[in-house]
Structures are given as structure tokens and as C-alpha cells.
Amino acid sequence: MKAMVLAAGRGERMRPLTDQLPKPLLPVGGEPLVAHHLRALAAAGCREIVMNCSWLAEALRAALGDGQAWGVHIEYSQEPWPPLETGGGIFQALPLLGPGPFLLMNADIWCDLPPATLRLPPGMLGHLVLVPNPQHNPGGDFGLEDGRVTADTGPRLTYGGMAILTPELFAGCSPGRFPLAPLLRSAARQGRLSGELHGGGWVDVGTPERLHALRAQLGD
């Protein structure tokens, strides 16, 4: 299975740290944040990685190269500025990802869930990793009932930035900027979105405060 790492954004809430350095390259645990994803994907057998890029794309490419240092091969999906948002970025990269399901990871999370444990049940358009609601997202994003993600019912949980998706999820989409969330909600309402709750380590590294907390947690 191939994987896509979303790495095109500027990280506005992380400024000024991201004015000169792409957010995926911020150091955590002695290496760039995105390197933790690359190692985890390699361990899961996902050697073919597609990474979208836009903000400071040259710096990202220079630092990561073809991914050989982490045991993977990276193909870059170059986006304009401003980038194409989550949905548009994935849609543009579909030709690189191929016809089958693919793993998706946000570059700006840290999670101790091994990607190798994720499974896409038959007939599903996607499978989401959900986490308990953090302080910055108290209302959550989705519900979870008997392994199915719900859009409108059930106690709220937060999308953890890790998933398996199928190209079929993007059927009918057109090139351009658009978010992923409405496609996920539509799939959930069709009963074609599965999910699981991860109660282990997870951080949305979206602000300097959360970055510092994660560094302290990992002994930086």
C-alpha cells in the first residue's frame, strides 16, 4: 500500500517558527517531525510515499530528498501557493497514488499508533483514526458507533490525521481547492466510513505551545 503525507501548509499558528522552515521539518525528538512518520511508514511496509508540498517546498525537498535515509521513496506532488487544501491536494496526487487504497497522514501530528495495524473493511470508502477530543477541539468532528464513523450522531471524537482512503471517495471531484472533511461526512452518511478510537499518544502539533510540550514529552 502506498501512503500520502500532507505537508503543503504554511502553519500559520506556528509562526514565526514556520516563516523560514516548513512545519514538517520542525525538530522533535532529535529529528524533523515528518521523519517520525517516514520511519513508521517504512516499518509498516509502506515504502512508496507521496508528499504534497507548497510552502517552502524547496526546503522540504532539500531536507528529505528521495527519502532513502528513512528507507522509503518519496514522490512530491507540487502545489501552487496557496495550496489546494486537504481534499484538493489528495485529488491532485491520485495519479501518483494509483488505483488502490492508500494510507494518509497529516505531517503535523505525532502519534504512537503503528500504521501497520490499520485495516480497511470491505465496502468502505475510508477508515479513520479518531482520538479523544483535545482542548483545542472540544466539540469533536465525528461519532463512532460499532466501528462505523457517523457524521451526525453519537458522542463526538476528533479526527486524528491518520486514515486509509480509497480513490473512489473522490469520485465526481474536480481539480482545485477543496477540503477533505465534507467528503468524509458524505461517506459517513452513506454508512461507508469505518473508524477506530486511538487512546494512546497523540498530539496535533499546531502551535508553538504544543510543539514545546511534545518536545518535553519526548525528552528534547
C-alpha positions in Angstrom: 0.0 0.0 0.0 1.3 3.5 -0.8 1.0 6.4 1.6 0.4 10.1 1.3 1.8 12.7 3.8 0.1 16.1 3.8 2.8 18.7 4.1 1.8 21.6 1.9 0.5 24.1 4.5 2.3 27.1 6.0 1.4 26.5 9.6 0.1 30.0 10.3 -0.5 29.3 14.0 3.1 28.1 14.3 4.6 31.4 13.1 7.2 32.8 13.3 8.8 29.3 13.5 7.5 28.4 10.1 8.4 31.7 8.4 11.7 30.1 7.3 11.2 26.4 7.9 8.3 24.2 6.7 6.3 22.9 9.7 7.1 19.2 8.8 10.8 20.0 9.4 10.5 21.4 12.9 12.7 19.3 15.1 11.1 16.9 17.5 12.9 14.1 19.3 16.2 14.9 17.6 14.9 14.8 14.0 12.3 16.5 11.8 8.7 15.9 12.8 7.9 14.3 9.5 10.8 11.8 9.9 8.8 10.1 12.6 6.1 9.4 10.0 8.6 8.2 7.4 10.1 5.7 9.9 6.6 4.5 11.0 5.5 4.1 7.4 8.7 2.2 6.4 8.1 -0.1 9.4 4.6 -0.7 8.2 5.9 -1.8 4.7 4.8 1.5 3.1 7.9 2.3 1.1 6.3 4.4 -1.6 5.4 7.8 -0.3 3.6 10.7 -2.0 4.1 14.1 -0.2 2.4 17.2 -1.3 4.3 20.5 -0.9 3.8 24.2 -1.5 5.1 26.5 1.3 8.9 26.5 1.2 8.7 23.4 -1.0 12.4 23.7 -2.0 13.5 23.4 1.6 11.3 20.4 2.2 12.7 18.6 -0.9 16.3 19.5 0.0 15.9 18.2 3.6 14.1 14.9 2.7 15.4 14.2 -0.8 14.1 10.9 -2.2 13.5 9.5 1.3 16.3 6.9 1.1 17.6 7.9 4.5 14.4 6.7 6.1 14.0 3.6 4.0 11.3 5.0 1.7 10.9 6.5 -1.7 9.2 10.0 -1.8 7.5 11.4 -4.8 6.5 15.1 -4.5 3.1 16.5 -5.6 3.9 20.2 -6.1 1.0 22.6 -5.5 0.6 26.3 -6.1 0.5 28.9 -3.4 -1.9 29.0 -1.7 -2.1 25.2 -1.6 -5.0 23.1 -2.6 -6.3 22.3 0.9 -6.6 18.7 2.1 -9.2 17.4 -0.5 -7.7 19.2 -3.5 -4.2 18.2 -2.6 -5.1 14.5 -2.3 -7.1 14.7 -5.5 -4.2 16.1 -7.5 -1.9 13.3 -6.1 -4.3 10.4 -7.0 -2.4 9.6 -10.3 0.8 9.1 -8.2 -1.0 7.0 -5.6 -2.5 4.6 -8.0 -5.9 2.8 -8.1 -5.9 1.1 -4.7 -6.4 2.2 -1.1 -3.7 4.4 0.4 -2.6 5.4 3.9 -3.0 9.1 4.7 -1.1 11.0 7.4 -1.0 14.7 8.3 2.6 15.8 8.6 1.8 18.0 11.7 0.7 15.3 14.1 2.6 12.9 16.4 1.1 9.6 17.1 2.3 6.3 18.6 -0.2 4.2 16.7 1.7 1.9 14.2 0.2 2.4 10.7 0.6 -1.3 10.1 -2.3 -2.0 12.4 -4.9 -0.1 10.3 -7.3 -2.1 8.2 -9.9 -1.0 5.6 -13.1 -3.2 5.9 -14.7 -4.4 2.7 -17.1 -2.0 1.0 -15.7 1.1 2.9 -14.6 4.3 1.2 -12.3 5.0 4.1 -11.2 4.2 7.6 -10.4 6.9 10.1 -8.3 7.0 13.3 -10.2 9.0 15.9 -8.9 10.3 19.2 -10.5 11.8 22.4 -11.2 15.5 21.9 -8.2 17.7 22.8 -8.7 21.1 24.5 -8.4 22.9 21.2 -11.3 20.9 19.6 -13.8 20.2 22.4 -16.7 19.7 20.0 -15.1 16.9 18.1 -15.6 16.0 14.4 -17.4 12.7 14.1 -19.1 10.0 16.1 -18.2 6.3 16.2 -20.7 3.5 16.6 -19.8 -0.2 16.3 -16.8 0.5 14.1 -18.7 2.9 11.8 -18.0 6.6 11.7 -21.1 8.8 12.0 -21.5 12.4 10.8 -24.4 13.4 12.9 -24.9 11.0 15.8 -23.1 9.6 18.8 -20.5 11.1 21.2 -18.1 13.4 19.3 -14.5 12.4 18.7 -11.7 14.2 16.8 -10.2 13.0 13.5 -6.6 12.2 14.3 -5.0 12.9 11.0 -4.4 9.3 10.1 -6.6 7.2 7.7 -6.9 4.7 4.9 -8.7 6.2 2.0 -9.8 4.9 -1.4 -9.7 6.9 -4.7 -13.5 6.2 -5.0 -14.0 8.7 -2.2 -13.1 11.4 -4.6 -15.4 10.3 -7.4 -17.0 13.4 -9.0 -14.4 15.8 -7.7 -12.8 18.4 -9.9 -9.3 19.9 -9.7 -8.9 22.9 -7.4 -9.0 23.9 -3.8 -11.4 22.0 -1.5 -11.4 20.4 1.9 -11.5 16.7 2.7 -14.0 16.9 5.6 -17.2 17.2 3.5 -16.2 14.1 1.5 -15.7 12.2 4.8 -19.1 13.3 6.2 -20.8 12.2 3.0 -19.2 8.8 3.2 -20.2 8.5 6.8 -23.8 9.3 6.0 -23.7 6.6 3.4 -22.5 4.1 6.0 -19.3 3.7 4.1 -16.7 5.1 6.6 -15.3 2.9 9.3 -13.1 4.0 12.1 -11.3 3.2 15.4 -10.6 5.0 18.6 -6.9 5.5 19.5 -6.5 6.2 23.1 -2.7 6.3 23.2 -0.2 9.1 22.5 -1.3 11.7 20.0 -0.5 15.4 19.5 -1.7 17.9 16.9 1.5 19.9 16.7 -0.3 23.0 15.6 1.1 25.7 17.9 4.4 26.5 19.5 3.0 25.6 22.9 2.0 22.1 21.7 5.4 21.7 20.0 7.2 22.6 23.2 5.0 20.2 25.2 5.8 17.4 22.8 9.5 18.1 22.9 9.3 17.9 26.7 7.4 14.6 26.5 10.0 13.1 24.2 12.9 14.3 26.3 14.1 17.1 24.0 
